[in-house]
Amino acid sequence: MALVLQACAHKDICVWETSSEGEQLVQKTEFVPAEKKVVIEINSTEERQTLTGIGGSFTEATSSLLAQMSKEKRQEVIDAYFGPDGARYSLTRTHVGSCDFSRGHYCYDEVKGDTLLEHFSIKVDEETLLPLIKDAQKTSHDGFRIVASPWTAPFWMKDNQEYVGGALLPEYQKVYADYLVKYLEAYKAKGVDIWGLTPVNEPYGNGNNWESMYFDPPYEAAFVRDYLGPAFEKAGFGNTQILGYDQNRNGIPEWVNAMYADEATAKYFGGLAVHWYESTVEWQPDMLTYAHDKAPGKLIIETEGCCDAEVPHWKDDAWYWKCEGTDWGWDWAPEEQKYLHPKYVPVFRYARDIIGCLNNWVNGWIDWNMVLDRQGGPNWANNWCLAPVIVDPKADEVYFTPMYYALSHFSRFLRPEAKVLGVKCESKDVMATAVRNPNGKIVVVVMNQGKIPMGLDLAIDGKHYNLSITKEAIQTIIIK
């Protein structure tokens, strides 16, 4: 029996869909019939947080790979992420000095004891990283914000004198603050303004597997209060958002308690930075709500999330829709935490987390590497991961995985300064989030994780739109 499609009866909406059946951000005018229906209620009068942006990260891994591609292929990827017909990334991240997704260790002043930072230089970033950021700026019509994160202070400022592990020596706090100011100044001189900065990435460390530096909540809070905040103000960077913490959501309470302990400390923090690696299935709404309730006027930015512990599957769209992905905790999480690290569907892991975050006070969401190779690198620590775009420099080929299209459903249509709206959607398989964009249009993103199509009764302020979503699909609905 032939499948009878139902034409859209609503002329004031526009629908885009990506699905496991092969659709890639396809504009829909006809919809599959569905036996089951879910009600999605949007309350346009319930304005919650303001959206800062959605996007991904500039890393040396990404920039060095694109530098090996042909000029045409490199620009194709930049257009796909920043062009007006692409994902339109509006919030990005980069690393200050080296990280695991670098070609090796480096900082901007490797001369031990150079407390005046006379040898400071960002020359290494000028090879591939800064040129990529500059070309993205030229391509983007709306512009984008950048959050910068150091994985460590220069090795000689730490108690172990190494790039990996150790803590910042108290006597080097002022020098480290000056070092970060010099970074902002150097990038600004190249035409790149840094919107936000975290004092260090993952202050609890990463098992000493790659660049890291230990900070506990009181130490980082005092460093920001006594050194970093005042240094930024003095140098004219008082509007740069200092985002504390920058690690997994389960640690939020002790960090925001320290960050916002008193006005003298809280005034220097623009907000909180968090990662998702504590679980592949839980977005921990109680933790996010705790951060919001502690300081409703402060930002919550998801600064890093990627489908980790995987080597990319090349030109195999079906795999990205299968429940086959595993994360770092699949093998070695403690037995009592195994339930937090099941196998996952890469497409759903992205969409589920973004929806969960937006519905629980998060202002911005940043993916990790924009581009990796077929091994999931380059990465000096052999810490392989997935990325939305995979390239083969030798063959000069680009593969846009289904994860790229999943992210685009959010980044392309949910714009900075949008107001996140109240949403109700009671379903095991269907999730939804909604915003009112600055142009006044309401945008709803819906995900159907189920194996069958689902009817949608989209109710906005009492007006109903009867639609449907394909099985295993993401849909963006724009109310014109």
Buried (B, 14 or more C-beta within 10 A) or exposed (E): EEEEEBEBEBEEBBBBBBBBEEBBBBEBEEBBEBEEBBBBBBBBEEBBBBBBBBBBBBBBBBBBBBBBBEEEBBBBBBBBBBBEEBBBBBBBBBBBBBBBBBBEBBBBBEEEEBBEBEEBEBEBBEEBBBBBBEBBBEBBEEEBBBBBBBBBBBBBBBBBEBBBBBBBBEEBBBBBBBBBBBBBBBBEEBEBBBBBBBBBBBBBBBEEBBBBBBBEBEBBBBBBBBBBBBBBEEBEBEEBBBBBBBBBBBBBBEBBBBBBBEEEBBEBBBBBBBBBBBBBBBBBBEBBBBBBEBBEEBBBBBBBBBBBBBEBBEEEBEBBBBEBBBBBBBEEBEEEEEEBBBEBBBBBBBBBBBBBBBBBBBBBBBBBBBBBBBEBBBBBBEBBBBBBBBBBBEEEBBBBBBBBBBBBBBBBBBBBEBBBBBBEBEBEBBBBBBBBBEEEBBBBBBBBBBEEBBBBEBBBEEEEBBBBBBBBBBBBBBBE
